[in-house]
Amino acid sequence: MNQGAPFVISEFANSSGKIVFCISGWLDGRCIRKNFSTRAEAEAERQALEGRGLQGATDIRTAATRLVEDQLHTAKCSQQARNAIVAMSSTAARIRSRL
């Protein structure tokens, strides 16, 4: 598997005959391989690993939240408004200091 390829989940029987789900891929130049007893666990880890890969590539980080979509949108808008107010306050302070 070449570096940069997405994480892949494969199903196989281990030496004891139990079916397991293996996730494999590359993260930060390192090969990652992990086994899970259920596909759901493997899928959750795959999403987490791909999120970590995006975080490193784009400086974006994921955060778990209990907010519903509307609440998340309101929180984002509130943060943007706060940032704008802080920027305007800083600009106003610089202008006042020049007077």
C-alpha positions in Angstrom: 0.0 0.0 0.0 1.5 3.4 -1.0 1.7 6.2 1.5 -1.3 8.6 1.3 -3.7 5.8 0.5 -6.9 5.7 2.6 -7.3 3.3 5.5 -8.7 0.0 4.4 -10.7 -2.5 6.5 -10.3 -6.2 5.6 -12.0 -9.2 7.2 -10.0 -12.3 7.9 -9.8 -15.3 10.2 -7.0 -15.3 12.6 -5.0 -18.3 13.7 -7.7 -19.3 16.3 -10.3 -19.2 13.5 -12.1 -16.2 14.9 -13.2 -13.6 12.3 -11.5 -10.2 12.9 -11.4 -6.9 11.1 -8.0 -5.4 10.2 -7.5 -1.8 9.5 -4.4 -0.8 7.6 -3.0 2.3 6.0 -0.4 5.1 6.4 -0.3 7.9 8.9 2.6 10.4 9.0 4.8 8.1 7.0 4.2 5.1 9.3 2.3 2.0 8.4 -0.7 1.4 10.7 -2.3 -2.0 11.2 -4.8 -2.8 13.9 -7.3 -5.7 14.5 -10.8 -5.3 15.9 -13.4 -7.9 16.8 -16.3 -6.0 15.1 -16.6 -4.0 11.9 -18.1 -1.1 13.8 -15.0 -0.8 16.0 -12.8 -0.9 12.9 -14.9 1.7 11.1 -14.7 4.1 14.1 -10.9 3.7 14.3 -10.7 4.2 10.5 -12.6 7.5 10.8 -10.4 8.6 13.7 -7.2 7.8 11.9 -8.3 9.6 8.7 -9.3 12.6 10.9 -5.8 12.6 12.4 -4.4 12.5 8.9 -6.4 15.5 7.8 -5.5 17.3 11.0 -1.8 17.0 10.2 -2.2 17.9 6.6 -4.6 20.9 7.0 -4.2 22.0 10.7 -7.8 21.1 11.2 -8.7 19.1 14.3 -11.8 17.2 15.1 -13.8 17.6 18.4 -16.6 15.5 19.7 -19.7 17.5 20.6 -23.2 16.8 21.7 -24.5 19.9 19.8 -27.1 19.3 17.1 -26.4 20.9 13.7 -28.3 24.1 14.4 -26.5 24.6 17.7 -23.1 24.0 16.1 -23.9 26.5 13.4 -24.9 29.1 16.1 -21.7 28.4 18.0 -19.6 28.9 14.9 -21.4 32.2 14.0 -20.9 33.4 17.6 -17.2 32.7 17.5 -16.8 34.5 14.2 -18.7 37.5 15.5 -16.6 37.5 18.7 -13.4 37.4 16.5 -14.7 40.3 14.4 -15.4 42.4 17.6 -11.9 41.7 19.0 -10.4 42.7 15.7 -12.4 45.9 15.6 -11.5 46.7 19.2 -7.8 46.2 18.4 -8.1 48.5 15.4 -9.9 51.1 17.3 -7.3 51.0 20.1 -4.5 51.5 17.5 -6.3 54.5 15.9 -6.9 56.1 19.3 -3.2 55.6 20.2 -2.2 57.6 17.1 -4.5 60.6 18.0 
